[in-house]
Amino acid sequence: MIIISIFSISLFVFFIISKIRFTRILDFILGVFLLVCANVILTFEIASLLGIMNQEVMVLCIQTLLLAGAIIFFLVRKGSFIKFDLAGEIKQVFSFFKRHKLFTTTLCIVVISYLFLGYLSILLPQNTSDSLYNHLARIAHWLQQGSLKPYDTFSDFGITYPYNNSLLMMWSMLFIHSDRLVGLVQWFAAILLALAIYGLATELRFPHLQAGFSAVVFLTFPIVIFESITAQNDLLAASFFLIGMYFFIRAFQTQNYPDIVFSALSI
């Protein structure tokens, strides 16, 4: 079931993203992240209204309807608007790495560290109190009742915290019947947040080296490292906000209206 869901989400993103004008590969990556999150969140919110959040087949049906909408958008909107030169940008990146060996070495160490953290997030169970009795507990209740309706609980945080992060984590819990993958939501959020920091710094006219170091240093903060494999929501909330700010500022630079749309979607 989860393979079918991944396939549906991938097609949804493809049909939409291929018709949006991007002039930078970073915009493309952040845009894909937002569309994936939007698909999962919207799917579960619709399912909640119908009381079918805990039914895999019905959730897949809703994703299929969203995919149909994406296909209609693809057919109606003429032309392909992705403008960045992928090969050229990759060449520039490798050239940048060759010129700045200290930065490249630091980045490699951080990348290896985060790959190990990603492995740990899958291998080890969630064990922080906040994750267990706030975030994961409410997902378990949603899976029981099939909706986001309020319920009696000893902790008000379970019904007052923003739902977006928990809905993203619920996606894997619904299809694999385990919380093994929930930590990857914050793990991906940390990486996308670092990319947003880099992008925002470059839009503010900081040199690429300084922008890159800012993003890498952010990933080494202890609070970021420890939270990046938990079922909490801080990094995800921060990533949505900063990505929104990046697209908002970039819209003034490019006069590209999809940047405003993605900014609004993120916020």
Steps between C-alpha positions, in 0.01 A plus 500: 500500500776744589666442161174594326472812717859603422434448129183711516674782688794492257270533198306778673821694555626432147187622323496823702870579530566450128266790419649749746773742396810448711829668417703338776538137602466599868152636427415168335614295802314717750193499275497120485523484880205735542285314246567164664405642840194672355381178337525294819351769726209577267429130452467437872299816564247392236501149644438644846188682381369166375615307806720264296854599606566145618396328177793446266295437186289813550810713561644366175175590324530859623860514379380371164249785480777750577710337230211541255490871587875524438458331160227750405734784604774345285273477196344844536820694567693514173875477466780390729632770728803350675777730381809409702793325336545186713832396345634855526399537865653164592822605327502826698448310825794266437714796397407674826596189699839482328577864582398474866650179635452587869129556446475180295669297775271647764195432285604138442536443875155647563343298216648174634382591850147563381491177301588323823229696683249396236600138554459541877156654457388181323687257726409642841149554639380847598589560865450867588210576732368780278491269198331218688223668696432798273578433135480124458218452749265722303587324175406171661168653607434635150563152362244363743225756440573573134487879529659809656210564735601619852507236770543480877866488596719562802725727288347794314802513271367197313200698375652848480834446321494566123400185314726520193800315641286225650306454175827452312611241757160333494547424129770240568326368812182436305663304221773304682319468836808617687662822622838395362512776236350793692841647589581551133250787478716720724816360340391618156375827652846571646665451161242713317531764770876516439436542127254779575761673716746483212243627252384783724859610564578511128181699434621749762821535293734307729783317319431135420780382730360687800148384417620140474687513830193648669290206383761242599561653842125498565498123451769461769298668777438238773127581522466450124691170508296360789165614361568387145409138578206559735124515445489861617403798283747784554721445196206443269326818614824694458559353154153600379547855630850550359416346163201734486723798572748385236235477228349831613829689469589320179169607346618863518825404326349291221150649464389138469146456635539125580753607765221689677275194471765275657565758770131500590489119485795474736373750757 
